[in-house]
Amino acid sequence: MTDAATPEIDAFTRPYWDAAAEGHLLIRRCGACGRAHHYPREFCPYCWSEDVTWERASGRATLYTWSVIHRNDLPPFGARVPYTAAVVDLAEGPRMMTEVVGCGAAALRVGMGLRVDFRDADGVAVPVFRAALAPTPPLP
């Protein structure tokens, strides 16, 4: 895959991307220390255990921080400006970089409730977030 916005899918991350295609967000949870993490890794970033498994996340999150991007020269991002790059706290604990869609910058507030949605990126479902109470229009 050559598109900078399209993730590389390998044998390890395939369950994550397959779940996303079905509308589910996966995280990893450590069997040794019990902590959840995201992005998917084959080991726990807290205790280094390899006893980690996939777990379906609730899809709920709160907004930690954001930035509205008005200029990005990398394809395909330039065609989508302005867009809202964000960091969210998943209900299960991990912090995740993402994009907030369907909500103007003036309405964003630290701690606001969000829910996962998915954007199609050249046939790959990529997780994004929208306001928890917002209606769900189709993503471009």
DSSP file (Angstrom, degrees, kcal/mol; ACC not computed):
  #  RESIDUE AA STRUCTURE BP1 BP2  ACC     N-H-->O    O-->H-N    N-H-->O    O-->H-N    TCO  KAPPA ALPHA  PHI   PSI    X-CA   Y-CA   Z-CA
    1    1 A M              0   0    0      0, 0.0     7,-0.0     0, 0.0     5,-0.0   0.000 360.0 360.0 360.0 129.7    0.0    0.0    0.0
    2    2 A T        +     0   0    0      3,-0.0     2,-0.2     2,-0.0     0, 0.0   0.651 360.0 105.9-102.8 -17.1    1.5    3.3   -1.0
    3    3 A D    >   -     0   0    0      1,-0.2     3,-1.6     4,-0.1   118,-0.0  -0.485  65.6-141.5 -68.8 127.7   -1.0    5.8    0.4
    4    4 A A  T 3  S+     0   0    0     71,-0.5    -1,-0.2     1,-0.3    70,-0.0   0.747 102.2  51.2 -62.0 -23.6    0.5    7.5    3.5
    5    5 A A  T 3  S+     0   0    0     70,-0.1    -1,-0.3     2,-0.1    -2,-0.1   0.502  92.6  87.1 -92.5  -4.6   -2.9    7.4    5.2
    6    6 A T  S <  S-     0   0    0     -3,-1.6   116,-0.1     1,-0.0   120,-0.0  -0.851  79.3-128.7 -98.8 123.4   -3.4    3.7    4.6
    7    7 A P        -     0   0    0      0, 0.0     2,-0.5     0, 0.0    -4,-0.1  -0.286  17.2-113.5 -70.4 153.2   -2.0    1.4    7.2
    8    8 A E        -     0   0    0     -7,-0.0     2,-0.5    -2,-0.0     5,-0.1  -0.760  32.3-152.1 -80.7 126.7    0.3   -1.5    6.5
    9    9 A I        +     0   0    0     -2,-0.5     2,-0.2     3,-0.0     0, 0.0  -0.907  21.7 168.2-106.8 125.6   -1.5   -4.7    7.5
   10   10 A D     >  -     0   0    0     -2,-0.5     4,-1.6     1,-0.0     0, 0.0  -0.664  52.5 -85.7-124.2-177.9    0.6   -7.7    8.5
   11   11 A A  T  4 S+     0   0    0     -2,-0.2    -2,-0.0     1,-0.2    -1,-0.0   0.860 125.9  48.9 -60.2 -37.0   -0.2  -11.0   10.2
   12   12 A F  T  4 S+     0   0    0      1,-0.2     4,-0.3     2,-0.1    -1,-0.2   0.923 117.6  37.9 -70.2 -44.2    0.0   -9.5   13.7
   13   13 A T  T >> S+     0   0    0      1,-0.2     4,-1.9     2,-0.1     3,-0.6   0.556  88.9  95.3 -87.5  -7.0   -2.3   -6.5   13.0
   14   14 A R  H 3X S+     0   0    0     -4,-1.6     4,-2.9     1,-0.2     5,-0.3   0.882  81.2  54.6 -53.3 -43.5   -4.8   -8.3   10.7
   15   15 A P  H 3> S+     0   0    0      0, 0.0     4,-2.2     0, 0.0    -1,-0.2   0.891 108.2  51.3 -58.2 -36.9   -7.2   -9.1   13.6
   16   16 A Y  H <> S+     0   0    0     -3,-0.6     4,-2.1    -4,-0.3    -2,-0.2   0.945 114.5  41.0 -62.1 -49.4   -7.3   -5.3   14.5
   17   17 A W  H  X S+     0   0    0     -4,-1.9     4,-2.0     2,-0.2   108,-0.3   0.841 113.2  53.7 -72.7 -33.7   -8.1   -4.3   10.9
   18   18 A D  H  X S+     0   0    0     -4,-2.9     4,-0.8    -5,-0.3    -1,-0.2   0.916 110.5  47.4 -64.8 -42.0  -10.6   -7.1   10.4
   19   19 A A  H ><>S+     0   0    0     -4,-2.2     5,-2.5    -5,-0.3     3,-0.8   0.903 109.5  53.7 -64.5 -40.9  -12.4   -6.0   13.5
   20   20 A A  H ><5S+     0   0    0     -4,-2.1     3,-1.8     1,-0.3    -1,-0.2   0.892 103.0  56.8 -60.6 -39.5  -12.4   -2.4   12.3
   21   21 A A  H 3<5S+     0   0    0     -4,-2.0    -1,-0.3     1,-0.3    -2,-0.2   0.771 107.9  48.9 -62.5 -24.8  -13.9   -3.5    9.0
   22   22 A E  T <<5S-     0   0    0     -4,-0.8    -1,-0.3    -3,-0.8    -2,-0.2   0.349 127.7-100.1 -95.0   4.3  -16.8   -5.0   11.1
   23   23 A G  T < 5S+     0   0    0     -3,-1.8     2,-0.4     1,-0.3    -3,-0.2   0.745  83.3 121.9  86.7  24.6  -17.2   -1.7   13.1
   24   24 A H      < -     0   0    0     -5,-2.5     2,-0.5    -8,-0.1    -1,-0.3  -0.965  52.2-143.3-124.4 138.5  -15.3   -2.8   16.2
   25   25 A L        -     0   0    0     -2,-0.4    32,-3.1    32,-0.4     2,-0.3  -0.857  19.5-158.2 -96.8 128.7  -12.2   -1.2   17.9
   26   26 A L  E     -A   56   0A   0     -2,-0.5     2,-0.3    30,-0.2    30,-0.2  -0.828  11.5-179.4-106.5 147.3   -9.7   -3.7   19.4
   27   27 A I  E     -A   55   0A   0     28,-2.7    28,-2.4    -2,-0.3     2,-0.4  -0.800  27.9-113.2-127.0 174.3   -7.1   -3.0   22.1
   28   28 A R  E     -AB  54  37A   0      9,-2.2     9,-2.9    -2,-0.3     2,-0.4  -0.906  24.9-163.2-111.0 141.9   -4.6   -5.3   23.7
   29   29 A R  E     -AB  53  36A   0     24,-2.5    24,-2.3    -2,-0.4     2,-0.4  -0.986  17.2-128.4-126.9 137.7   -4.7   -6.3   27.4
   30   30 A C  E  >  -A   52   0A   0      5,-2.4     4,-1.1    -2,-0.4    22,-0.3  -0.685   6.5-158.5 -86.0 129.6   -1.8   -7.8   29.3
   31   31 A G  T  4 S+     0   0    0     20,-4.2    -1,-0.1    -2,-0.4    21,-0.1   0.688  91.6  52.0 -76.6 -19.4   -2.5  -11.1   31.2
   32   32 A A  T  4 S+     0   0    0     19,-0.5    -1,-0.1     3,-0.1    20,-0.1   0.933 128.8  12.1 -84.2 -49.8    0.4  -10.4   33.6
   33   33 A C  T  4 S-     0   0    0      2,-0.1    -2,-0.1    16,-0.0    -1,-0.1   0.567  93.1-128.8-106.6 -11.6   -0.3   -6.9   34.8
   34   34 A G     <  +     0   0    0     -4,-1.1     2,-0.2     1,-0.3    -3,-0.1   0.416  58.8 138.2  83.0  -2.0   -3.9   -6.5   33.6
   35   35 A R        -     0   0    0     -6,-0.1    -5,-2.4     1,-0.0     2,-0.3  -0.532  45.7-137.1 -83.7 144.8   -3.3   -3.1   31.8
   36   36 A A  E     -B   29   0A   0     56,-0.4     2,-0.3    -7,-0.2    -7,-0.2  -0.672  23.8-174.2 -93.1 151.5   -4.7   -2.3   28.4
   37   37 A H  E     -B   28   0A   0     -9,-2.9    -9,-2.2    -2,-0.3     2,-0.3  -0.986  10.9-137.3-145.5 158.5   -2.7   -0.6   25.7
   38   38 A H  S    S+     0   0    0     -2,-0.3    57,-0.2    57,-0.2   -11,-0.1  -0.927  74.8  56.0-151.3 130.8   -3.1    0.9   22.3
   39   39 A Y  S    S-     0   0    0     -2,-0.3     2,-0.1    55,-0.1   -12,-0.1   0.337 100.1-101.0 -83.4 160.6   -1.5    0.9   19.6
   40   40 A P        +     0   0    0      0, 0.0     2,-0.3     0, 0.0    -2,-0.1  -0.345  51.3 169.5 -62.4 128.0   -1.3   -2.9   19.2
   41   41 A R        -     0   0    0     -4,-0.1    -4,-0.1    -2,-0.1    11,-0.0  -0.931  43.2-124.7-133.1 159.0    2.0   -4.4   20.2
   42   42 A E  S    S+     0   0    0     -2,-0.3     2,-0.3     2,-0.1    10,-0.3   0.457  96.1  39.5 -83.7  -0.5    3.1   -8.0   20.7
   43   43 A F  S    S-     0   0    0      8,-0.1     7,-0.2   -13,-0.0     6,-0.1  -0.946  95.2 -94.4-142.1 161.8    4.3   -7.3   24.2
   44   44 A C     >  -     0   0    0      5,-3.0     4,-1.8    -2,-0.3    -2,-0.1  -0.661  24.0-151.2 -78.7 126.4    3.0   -5.2   27.2
   45   45 A P  T  4 S+     0   0    0      0, 0.0    -1,-0.1     0, 0.0    -8,-0.0   0.570  93.8  50.0 -74.7  -5.8    4.6   -1.7   27.1
   46   46 A Y  T  4 S+     0   0    0    -11,-0.1    -2,-0.0     3,-0.1    -9,-0.0   0.849 131.8   7.0 -97.7 -44.1    4.3   -1.5   31.0
   47   47 A C  T  4 S-     0   0    0      2,-0.1    -3,-0.0     0, 0.0     0, 0.0   0.422  91.7-123.7-121.3  -0.8    5.7   -4.9   32.2
   48   48 A W     <  +     0   0    0     -4,-1.8     2,-0.0     1,-0.2     0, 0.0   0.531  56.2 152.7  70.0   9.8    7.2   -6.3   28.9
   49   49 A S        -     0   0    0      1,-0.1    -5,-3.0    -6,-0.1    -1,-0.2  -0.376  43.9-149.0 -66.5 147.6    5.1   -9.5   29.2
   50   50 A E  S    S+     0   0    0     -7,-0.2     2,-1.7     1,-0.1    -1,-0.1   0.303  73.3 104.1 -96.1   6.7    4.3  -11.3   26.0
   51   51 A D        +     0   0    0     -7,-0.0   -20,-4.2     2,-0.0   -19,-0.5  -0.514  51.4 135.7 -86.2  67.3    1.0  -12.5   27.6
   52   52 A V  E     -A   30   0A   0     -2,-1.7     2,-0.3   -10,-0.3   -22,-0.2  -0.918  31.1-172.7-120.4 144.5   -1.2  -10.0   25.7
   53   53 A T  E     -A   29   0A   0    -24,-2.3   -24,-2.5    -2,-0.4     2,-0.2  -0.901  29.7 -99.2-132.9 159.8   -4.5  -10.7   24.0
   54   54 A W  E     -A   28   0A   0     -2,-0.3     2,-0.3   -26,-0.2   -26,-0.2  -0.533  38.9-176.3 -75.1 144.9   -6.9   -8.8   21.8
   55   55 A E  E     -A   27   0A   0    -28,-2.4   -28,-2.7    -2,-0.2     2,-0.5  -0.995  29.0-116.7-143.6 138.0  -10.0   -7.3   23.5
   56   56 A R  E     -A   26   0A   0     -2,-0.3   -30,-0.2   -30,-0.2     2,-0.1  -0.632  32.6-140.4 -75.7 125.1  -13.0   -5.5   22.0
   57   57 A A        -     0   0    0    -32,-3.1   -32,-0.4    -2,-0.5    -1,-0.0  -0.452  16.5-119.8 -80.3 158.1  -13.1   -1.9   23.3
   58   58 A S        -     0   0    0      2,-0.2    -1,-0.1    -2,-0.1     3,-0.1   0.751  38.1-125.6 -68.8 -24.0  -16.4   -0.3   24.2
   59   59 A G  S    S+     0   0    0      1,-0.4    57,-2.1    56,-0.1     2,-0.3   0.421  70.6 124.5  88.9  -1.1  -15.8    2.4   21.6
   60   60 A R  E     +C  115   0B   0     55,-0.2    31,-2.4    69,-0.0    -1,-0.4  -0.701  30.4 156.5 -93.5 146.0  -16.3    5.1   24.2
   61   61 A A  E     -CD 114  90B   0     53,-2.0    53,-3.1    -2,-0.3     2,-0.4  -0.966  33.1-129.9-155.5 167.4  -13.6    7.8   24.8
   62   62 A T  E     -CD 113  89B   0     27,-2.0    27,-2.9    -2,-0.3     2,-0.4  -0.963  34.6-106.1-123.9 147.9  -13.1   11.3   26.1
   63   63 A L  E     + D   0  88B   0     49,-2.0    48,-3.4    -2,-0.4    25,-0.2  -0.578  35.4 174.3 -75.7 124.6  -11.3   14.1   24.3
   64   64 A Y  E     -     0   0B   0     23,-2.4     2,-0.3     1,-0.4    24,-0.2   0.862  64.5 -28.7 -93.8 -50.0   -7.8   14.7   25.8
   65   65 A T  E     - D   0  87B   0     22,-1.8    22,-2.6    44,-0.1    -1,-0.4  -0.973  58.9-171.2-161.1 165.4   -6.5   17.3   23.4
   66   66 A W  E     - D   0  86B   0     -2,-0.3     2,-0.3    20,-0.2    20,-0.2  -0.979  11.2-156.9-157.1 164.4   -6.8   18.3   19.7
   67   67 A S  E     - D   0  85B   0     18,-2.6    18,-2.2    -2,-0.3     2,-0.6  -0.966  21.4-131.9-147.2 132.5   -5.4   20.5   17.0
   68   68 A V  E     - D   0  84B   0     -2,-0.3     2,-0.6    16,-0.2    16,-0.2  -0.772  23.2-146.3 -86.6 121.2   -7.2   21.7   13.8
   69   69 A I  E     + D   0  83B   0     14,-3.4    14,-1.5    -2,-0.6     3,-0.1  -0.787  25.2 170.8 -92.8 118.4   -4.9   21.1   10.9
   70   70 A H        +     0   0    0     -2,-0.6     2,-0.4     1,-0.3    -1,-0.2   0.603  68.0  34.0-101.6 -16.3   -5.2   23.7    8.2
   71   71 A R        +     0   0    0     10,-0.0     2,-0.3     2,-0.0    -1,-0.3  -0.976  55.6 154.6-145.5 129.1   -2.3   22.7    6.0
   72   72 A N        -     0   0    0     -2,-0.4     9,-0.2    -3,-0.1     8,-0.1  -0.877  19.9-166.8-152.7 116.8   -0.8   19.3    5.3
   73   73 A D        +     0   0    0     -2,-0.3    -1,-0.0     4,-0.1     6,-0.0   0.508  60.4 100.5 -85.6  -4.5    1.1   18.7    2.1
   74   74 A L  S >> S-     0   0    0      2,-0.0     4,-1.3     1,-0.0     3,-1.0  -0.687  81.9 -88.2 -84.9 129.4    1.1   14.9    2.4
   75   75 A P  T 34 S+     0   0    0      0, 0.0   -71,-0.5     0, 0.0   -70,-0.1  -0.512 105.3  14.0 -70.7 144.9   -1.4   13.1    0.3
   76   76 A P  T >4 S+     0   0    0      0, 0.0     3,-0.9     0, 0.0     4,-0.4  -0.944 118.2  66.3 -94.4  10.5   -4.2   12.4    0.9
   77   77 A F  G X> S+     0   0    0     -3,-1.0     3,-1.8     1,-0.2     4,-0.7   0.851  91.8  63.8 -63.5 -36.0   -4.4   14.8    4.0
   78   78 A G  G >< S+     0   0    0     -4,-1.3     3,-0.6     1,-0.3    -1,-0.2   0.833  99.6  54.0 -57.4 -33.9   -4.1   18.0    1.9
   79   79 A A  G <4 S+     0   0    0     -3,-0.9    -1,-0.3     1,-0.2    -2,-0.2   0.645 109.1  50.1 -74.7 -13.8   -7.4   17.3    0.2
   80   80 A R  G <4 S+     0   0    0     -3,-1.8    -1,-0.2    -4,-0.4    -2,-0.2   0.461  86.4 161.6-105.2  -2.5   -9.1   16.9    3.6
   81   81 A V    <<  +     0   0    0     -4,-0.7   -11,-0.2    -3,-0.6     2,-0.1  -0.350  50.8  47.9 -66.8 148.0   -7.9   20.1    5.4
   82   82 A P  S    S+     0   0    0      0, 0.0     2,-0.3     0, 0.0   -12,-0.2   0.607  79.8 148.3 -77.2 148.8   -9.1   21.4    7.7
   83   83 A Y  E     -D   69   0B   0    -14,-1.5   -14,-3.4    -2,-0.1     2,-0.8  -0.942  45.9-115.3-138.8 162.3   -9.3   18.3    9.9
   84   84 A T  E     -DE  68 100B   0     16,-0.7    16,-2.3    -2,-0.3     2,-0.3  -0.859  21.9-164.0-108.1 104.9   -9.1   17.7   13.6
   85   85 A A  E     +DE  67  99B   0    -18,-2.2   -18,-2.6    -2,-0.8     2,-0.3  -0.676  25.3 175.3 -80.2 139.2   -6.2   15.6   14.8
   86   86 A A  E     -DE  66  98B   0     12,-2.3    12,-2.8    -2,-0.3     2,-0.4  -0.946  36.7-139.1-145.9 161.6   -6.8   14.5   18.4
   87   87 A V  E     -DE  65  97B   0    -22,-2.6   -23,-2.4    -2,-0.3   -22,-1.8  -0.998  30.6-172.5-119.2 128.6   -5.7   12.4   21.3
   88   88 A V  E     -DE  63  96B   0      8,-2.8     8,-2.8    -2,-0.4     2,-0.7  -0.888  24.4-130.6-122.2 152.2   -8.5   10.6   23.2
   89   89 A D  E     -DE  62  95B   0    -27,-2.9   -27,-2.0    -2,-0.3     6,-0.2  -0.910  28.3-138.7 -99.4 113.8   -8.6    8.6   26.4
   90   90 A L  E >   -D   61   0B   0      4,-3.0     3,-2.2    -2,-0.7   -29,-0.3  -0.389  20.2-116.4 -68.2 149.8  -10.4    5.3   25.7
   91   91 A A  T 3  S+     0   0    0    -31,-2.4    -1,-0.1     1,-0.3   -30,-0.1   0.791 116.2  59.1 -57.3 -28.3  -12.8    4.1   28.4
   92   92 A E  T 3  S-     0   0    0    -32,-0.3   -56,-0.4     2,-0.1    -1,-0.3   0.517 124.1-100.5 -81.2  -5.4  -10.6    1.1   29.0
   93   93 A G  S <  S+     0   0    0     -3,-2.2    -2,-0.1     1,-0.4    -1,-0.0  -0.172  80.9 116.8 119.7 -42.7   -7.6    3.3   29.8
   94   94 A P        -     0   0    0      0, 0.0    -4,-3.0     0, 0.0     2,-0.4  -0.234  57.6-131.0 -65.4 152.4   -5.3    3.6   26.8
   95   95 A R  E     -E   89   0B   0     -6,-0.2     2,-0.4   -57,-0.2    -6,-0.2  -0.836  28.0-167.3 -98.6 140.2   -4.7    7.0   25.1
   96   96 A M  E     -E   88   0B   0     -8,-2.8    -8,-2.8    -2,-0.4     2,-0.3  -0.991  21.0-133.2-137.0 135.3   -5.0    6.9   21.3
   97   97 A M  E     +E   87   0B   0     -2,-0.4   -10,-0.2   -10,-0.2     2,-0.2  -0.693  50.6 129.1 -81.7 140.3   -4.2    9.3   18.5
   98   98 A T  E     -E   86   0B   0    -12,-2.8   -12,-2.3    -2,-0.3     2,-0.4  -0.786  53.4 -88.0-162.7-160.3   -7.0    9.7   16.1
   99   99 A E  E     -E   85   0B   0    -14,-0.2    30,-3.0    -2,-0.2     2,-0.5  -0.994  24.8-138.6-132.8 140.6   -9.2   12.2   14.3
  100  100 A V  E     -Ef  84 129B   0    -16,-2.3   -16,-0.7    -2,-0.4     2,-0.3  -0.889  28.6-175.4 -98.0 129.1  -12.5   13.8   15.5
  101  101 A V        +     0   0    0     28,-2.8    30,-0.5    -2,-0.5     3,-0.1  -0.844  54.5  26.3-122.1 157.7  -15.1   14.1   12.7
  102  102 A G  S    S+     0   0    0     -2,-0.3     2,-0.4    28,-0.1    -1,-0.1   0.675  98.2  93.2  71.1  18.3  -18.6   15.6   12.5
  103  103 A C  S    S-     0   0    0     -3,-0.2    -1,-0.1    31,-0.1     5,-0.1  -0.959  72.1-126.9-146.8 122.8  -17.9   18.2   15.2
  104  104 A G    >>  -     0   0    0     -2,-0.4     3,-1.5     1,-0.1     4,-0.5  -0.307  26.9-114.3 -68.1 153.3  -16.7   21.8   14.6
  105  105 A A  G >4 S+     0   0    0      1,-0.3     3,-1.1     2,-0.2    -1,-0.1   0.823 114.1  62.0 -58.0 -34.1  -13.7   23.0   16.5
  106  106 A A  G 34 S+     0   0    0      1,-0.2    -1,-0.3     3,-0.0    -2,-0.0   0.756 103.0  51.2 -65.9 -23.0  -15.8   25.5   18.5
  107  107 A A  G <4 S+     0   0    0     -3,-1.5    -1,-0.2     2,-0.0    -2,-0.2   0.563  86.1 108.0 -90.2  -9.3  -17.8   22.7   20.0
  108  108 A L    <<  +     0   0    0     -3,-1.1     2,-0.3    -4,-0.5   -42,-0.0  -0.464  43.2 176.0 -74.2 140.0  -14.8   20.7   21.2
  109  109 A R    >   -     0   0    0     -2,-0.2     3,-2.2   -44,-0.0   -46,-0.3  -0.997  38.0-103.6-142.6 138.1  -14.1   20.5   24.9
  110  110 A V  T 3  S+     0   0    0     -2,-0.3   -46,-0.2     1,-0.3   -45,-0.1  -0.407 110.9  21.1 -57.0 132.0  -11.5   18.7   26.9
  111  111 A G  T 3  S+     0   0    0    -48,-3.4    -1,-0.3     1,-0.3   -47,-0.1   0.385  87.3 147.4  88.6  -3.2  -13.3   15.7   28.5
  112  112 A M    <   -     0   0    0     -3,-2.2   -49,-2.0   -49,-0.2    -1,-0.3  -0.361  54.6-103.9 -66.9 147.0  -16.2   15.6   26.1
  113  113 A G  E     -C   62   0B   0    -51,-0.2    19,-2.3   -53,-0.0    20,-0.3  -0.489  43.6-179.9 -73.3 137.7  -17.6   12.2   25.4
  114  114 A L  E     -CG  61 131B   0    -53,-3.1   -53,-2.0    17,-0.3     2,-0.3  -0.884  14.2-154.6-131.1 161.9  -16.8   10.6   22.1
  115  115 A R  E     -CG  60 130B   0     15,-2.5    15,-2.2    -2,-0.3   -55,-0.2  -0.988  28.2-102.3-138.1 150.9  -17.6    7.4   20.4
  116  116 A V  E     + G   0 129B   0    -57,-2.1     2,-0.3    -2,-0.3    13,-0.2  -0.366  39.7 166.0 -73.3 147.6  -15.7    5.4   17.7
  117  117 A D  E     - G   0 128B   0     11,-2.9    11,-2.6    -2,-0.1     2,-0.4  -0.839  28.8-119.3-143.1 178.6  -16.6    5.5   14.1
  118  118 A F  E     - G   0 127B   0     -2,-0.3     2,-0.4     9,-0.2    21,-0.3  -0.991  11.9-155.8-136.1 135.3  -14.7    4.3   11.0
  119  119 A R  E     - G   0 126B   0      7,-2.9     7,-3.3    -2,-0.4     2,-0.6  -0.864  25.1-122.8-104.1 138.0  -13.4    6.1    7.9
  120  120 A D  E     - G   0 125B   0     -2,-0.4     2,-0.5     5,-0.2     5,-0.2  -0.719  27.8-176.9 -81.0 122.9  -12.8    4.2    4.7
  121  121 A A  E >  S- G   0 124B   0      3,-2.9     3,-0.9    -2,-0.6  -118,-0.0  -0.839  74.5 -41.8-121.8  91.2   -9.1    4.7    3.6
  122  122 A D  T 3  S-     0   0    0     -2,-0.5     3,-0.1     1,-0.2    -1,-0.1   0.907 124.2 -39.1  53.7  46.4   -8.7    2.9    0.3
  123  123 A G  T 3  S+     0   0    0      1,-0.2     2,-0.5  -102,-0.0    -1,-0.2   0.459 118.5 108.5  87.6   1.4  -10.7   -0.1    1.5
  124  124 A V  E <   - G   0 121B   0     -3,-0.9    -3,-2.9  -104,-0.0     2,-0.6  -0.952  67.8-131.5-113.2 129.7   -9.3   -0.1    5.1
  125  125 A A  E     - G   0 120B   0     -2,-0.5    -5,-0.2  -108,-0.3  -104,-0.1  -0.703  26.0-167.4 -81.4 116.8  -11.6    1.0    8.0
  126  126 A V  E     - G   0 119B   0     -7,-3.3    -7,-2.9    -2,-0.6     2,-0.2  -0.907  23.0-115.6-108.4 128.6   -9.6    3.5   10.1
  127  127 A P  E     + G   0 118B   0      0, 0.0     2,-0.3     0, 0.0    -9,-0.2  -0.420  41.7 163.4 -68.6 134.0  -11.0    4.4   13.5
  128  128 A V  E     - G   0 117B   0    -11,-2.6   -11,-2.9    -2,-0.2     2,-0.3  -0.833  26.7-127.9-133.5 171.8  -12.0    8.0   14.1
  129  129 A F  E     -fG 100 116B   0    -30,-3.0   -28,-2.8    -2,-0.3     2,-0.3  -0.943  18.5-174.8-129.2 150.8  -14.2    9.5   16.8
  130  130 A R  E     - G   0 115B   0    -15,-2.2   -15,-2.5    -2,-0.3   -28,-0.1  -0.906  46.7 -70.3-134.3 163.8  -17.2   11.8   16.8
  131  131 A A  E >   - G   0 114B   0    -30,-0.5     3,-1.4    -2,-0.3   -17,-0.3  -0.259  46.3-124.0 -54.7 139.1  -19.2   13.5   19.6
  132  132 A A  T 3  S+     0   0    0    -19,-2.3   -18,-0.1     1,-0.3    -1,-0.1   0.792 109.1  39.8 -60.0 -30.6  -21.1   10.8   21.6
  133  133 A L  T 3  S+     0   0    0    -20,-0.3    -1,-0.3     2,-0.0    -2,-0.1   0.433  91.3 111.5-100.2   0.3  -24.4   12.5   21.1
  134  134 A A  S <  S-     0   0    0     -3,-1.4    -4,-0.1     1,-0.1   -31,-0.1  -0.434  73.8-108.8 -75.1 146.7  -23.9   13.5   17.4
  135  135 A P        -     0   0    0      0, 0.0    -1,-0.1     0, 0.0    -4,-0.1  -0.298  33.1-115.3 -65.0 162.3  -25.9   11.8   14.7
  136  136 A T        +     0   0    0     -6,-0.0     3,-0.1     3,-0.0   -34,-0.0  -0.741  36.0 178.7-108.5  84.5  -23.9    9.5   12.5
  137  137 A P        -     0   0    0      0, 0.0    -3,-0.0     0, 0.0     2,-0.0  -0.497  44.8 -87.2 -75.3 156.5  -23.8   10.7    8.9
  138  138 A P        -     0   0    0      0, 0.0   -19,-0.1     0, 0.0     0, 0.0  -0.348  43.6-122.1 -63.2 143.5  -21.8    8.6    6.5
  139  139 A L              0   0    0    -21,-0.3   -19,-0.1     1,-0.1    -3,-0.0  -0.566 360.0 360.0 -83.0 149.5  -18.1    9.3    6.3
  140  140 A P              0   0    0      0, 0.0    -1,-0.1     0, 0.0   -21,-0.1   0.506 360.0 360.0 -68.5 360.0  -16.5   10.3    3.0
